[in-house]
Amino acid sequence: MHLPYLALTVVAWLVFLAYWLWSARRLKAAVRAEPALPRFFKYWLPILLAILLMWPAPWYAGTPMGRRFLPEAEAIRLLGLLLVIAGVAFACWARAILGGNWSSEVQLKQGHELIERGPYRYVRHPIYTGLLLALLGSALQLGEWRALLGFAIMFVSFWRKLRLEETWLGEHFGPSYADYMRRVKALVPWVL
């Protein structure tokens, strides 16, 4: 039996998007935020580029970016789907735990809290971990070099963003955030 892997992957991403939009309705007010123009070039433009690279589209056919780095196999498609589902679930769990402290941009909120429970026990930036896991699953399903490039672009964008977040959180929370950074890795438990 062949599962509709692409359709199920799209559904998982749509569930993620719907939850993200729904959960953004109750956020704390910002007391410090990154300016819009640098944010666009550092984060939103790379996201748009990665989406264009990873979107299932015929215009890459016959180009080096459209070549496969993986064989077309049922097991690879299934693994990709499972990674997408696991990544989306992990990111949504992290978003739920973060609550009103969340924002799509680098911000400090009124009454900003240092969250160390839920997925934040395992990694400091579990939303990025979950999204990267889901993007890796999407790249495996697509199986073309362009998907790996899109994943790499997103990784670099998230890494840049988390470095700024950590600078601001370190300034705001001081020694307690420094201790948290010593105990918990940024993206991959016990590794990175």
ChimeraX attribute file (.defattr): number of C-alpha atoms within 10 A of each C-alpha:
attribute: neighborCount
match mode: 1-to-1
recipient: residues
	/A:1	4
	/A:2	6
	/A:3	11
	/A:4	11
	/A:5	17
	/A:6	16
	/A:7	11
	/A:8	14
	/A:9	22
	/A:10	14
	/A:11	13
	/A:12	20
	/A:13	20
	/A:14	13
	/A:15	16
	/A:16	19
	/A:17	14
	/A:18	11
	/A:19	14
	/A:20	16
	/A:21	10
	/A:22	10
	/A:23	16
	/A:24	14
	/A:25	9
	/A:26	11
	/A:27	14
	/A:28	16
	/A:29	15
	/A:30	15
	/A:31	11
	/A:32	12
	/A:33	14
	/A:34	13
	/A:35	11
	/A:36	10
	/A:37	9
	/A:38	10
	/A:39	15
	/A:40	13
	/A:41	12
	/A:42	16
	/A:43	19
	/A:44	16
	/A:45	13
	/A:46	19
	/A:47	19
	/A:48	13
	/A:49	15
	/A:50	21
	/A:51	16
	/A:52	14
	/A:53	23
	/A:54	22
	/A:55	15
	/A:56	15
	/A:57	10
	/A:58	8
	/A:59	8
	/A:60	14
	/A:61	11
	/A:62	9
	/A:63	10
	/A:64	11
	/A:65	16
	/A:66	19
	/A:67	14
	/A:68	15
	/A:69	15
	/A:70	14
	/A:71	11
	/A:72	13
	/A:73	10
	/A:74	14
	/A:75	10
	/A:76	17
	/A:77	24
	/A:78	18
	/A:79	15
	/A:80	26
	/A:81	27
	/A:82	18
	/A:83	24
	/A:84	29
	/A:85	23
	/A:86	18
	/A:87	27
	/A:88	26
	/A:89	19
	/A:90	22
	/A:91	25
	/A:92	22
	/A:93	17
	/A:94	23
	/A:95	21
	/A:96	15
	/A:97	17
	/A:98	20
	/A:99	16
	/A:100	20
	/A:101	21
	/A:102	21
	/A:103	18
	/A:104	8
	/A:105	16
	/A:106	20
	/A:107	21
	/A:108	22
	/A:109	18
	/A:110	14
	/A:111	12
	/A:112	18
	/A:113	15
	/A:114	15
	/A:115	16
	/A:116	15
	/A:117	11
	/A:118	15
	/A:119	21
	/A:120	21
	/A:121	16
	/A:122	18
	/A:123	24
	/A:124	23
	/A:125	23
	/A:126	25
	/A:127	24
	/A:128	23
	/A:129	24
	/A:130	25
	/A:131	25
	/A:132	23
	/A:133	23
	/A:134	28
	/A:135	28
	/A:136	22
	/A:137	27
	/A:138	29
	/A:139	25
	/A:140	26
	/A:141	27
	/A:142	24
	/A:143	23
	/A:144	23
	/A:145	21
	/A:146	24
	/A:147	29
	/A:148	22
	/A:149	17
	/A:150	23
	/A:151	25
	/A:152	16
	/A:153	18
	/A:154	24
	/A:155	18
	/A:156	14
	/A:157	18
	/A:158	22
	/A:159	16
	/A:160	13
	/A:161	17
	/A:162	18
	/A:163	12
	/A:164	14
	/A:165	18
	/A:166	18
	/A:167	11
	/A:168	17
	/A:169	20
	/A:170	17
	/A:171	12
	/A:172	15
	/A:173	13
	/A:174	11
	/A:175	11
	/A:176	13
	/A:177	17
	/A:178	14
	/A:179	11
	/A:180	18
	/A:181	15
	/A:182	10
	/A:183	14
	/A:184	20
	/A:185	18
	/A:186	23
	/A:187	21
	/A:188	14
	/A:189	14
	/A:190	11
	/A:191	9
	/A:192	9
